[in-house]
């Protein structure tokens, strides 16, 4: 009986922690940029499997919230990861307000992807994990 009572107390706590973890993975916004005043929506924290592609999408809009085309978005892997991970392509021009690149890593670990639009740079956390176990 005591174990059941402990379990009942732990379940709400675990649900709350799971909710916080999911909430922290929401996309973040930044801006306005200089000189154009763009608003940028960045991808949230991501998790990728080693050697599997992960799409990273940035959304760019003007001050009225309309998608903007032909804005250059630069994606850069940190120097410490340069031989272990890549983005392809590293620079993407927005189409219908979106710029998407593909991230891929050859090893596991955590890194901060650098994303730059005009004068603004943000770091997005990516965790690379090994293959999922087969049961």
N, C-alpha and C positions, 0 to 999 in steps of 0.2 A: 504494500500500500504506500509506503514512504517513497518508493521509486516513482510510482505514478504521480504522486503529489509534486515531486521535484520536476518530473517531466512536464507537467502542466504549467509550471512556472517558467520553464525554459522555453517552451514553444512561443509564447508571445514575445519574449526577448529576441529570439532568433528571427521571427518575422519582422520585428522592428529594425534589427540590424540589416536584414536583407533589403528592406525598403530604403534605408539610408544608402546602402551600397548602390542600388539601382538608381536612386535619385542623383547620386554624384556622377553618374555616367551620362547625364544629359548634355546635349550640345551647349556650348557657351557662345556668347555673343561678344563682339568687340567693335569698337569704332566710336566715333567716326574717324575715318582715315584722312590723312592729308596728302595731297591737296584736294581730293575729290569728295570727301565726306561720305564714303561708303560705309555701310553696316555689314559686318561679316558674322556668319554663323559657322562655328567650327564644330568638327565632330567631337563627341565626348570621348572619355577614356575608352580604350579598345583592348581587346584580347585577340591574339592571332595564334594559330597553330604554326609551328616551325615548318618552313618550306611551303606553306599555303598562302595564297594571295589574300590580302585584306584591302578592300576598297575604302579609301578615305575621301569624303566629299565635303567641300567648302561651298557655302552659299553666300553670294554677294548681292546686296540690294542698295538702291539709292536711298536718299533721305525720306522719300515717300513710301518706301517698302517695295518698290518694283524691282524685279530681277535685272541685273546689269550684265551685258555681254562684253567680251573682249577685255576683261580685267585679268591681269596676270597674277596667278597664285603660285607661290614658290614653296615646295615641300623639300625639307632637307633632313637627312639622317645625321645624328650627331657624329662628330669625327671619330669618337671611340667605337662607333658601330660601322664605320665606313666599309670595312672588309667583311662584315657579317650580315649586313642588311642593305636594301636598296628601295628606292621609289622609282616608278617608271610610269609616266615621265616625271621629271623633277619640277618642271614648270608647265602649268596648264592655263590656257585662257578660258574664261567662263563662257558657257553657252547656256542661254536661258537662266542665267544667274548661278550656274553650278560649275564647279571644277572638280574633277575626280581623278585621283591617281591610284596606283596599286602599290602597296607595301608588301615586301616579302623579306623574311629573315631566315638565315641558315643556322641560327643557334637560338637557345632560349635565354630569357632574361628580361629586364625592364629598360626602357629607353624613353626619352622625350623627343617626339618628332617636332621639328621647327616648321611653322607655317607662317609665311609672310605675305601680306597684301599691302602694297604701297609702303607707308611708314610704320605699320603695325606688325609685330611678330608675337606669336603665341606658341607655347609648348604644350603638346598633347601627349599624355602618357599612353604608352603601348606596352602591354605585357605579352611576351612571346613564350608560349608553353610548348612542351613536347607533344607527341602524339597522344591521343586519348586512349586509355586502356581498353582492351577488348575483354568482355566478360563472357 
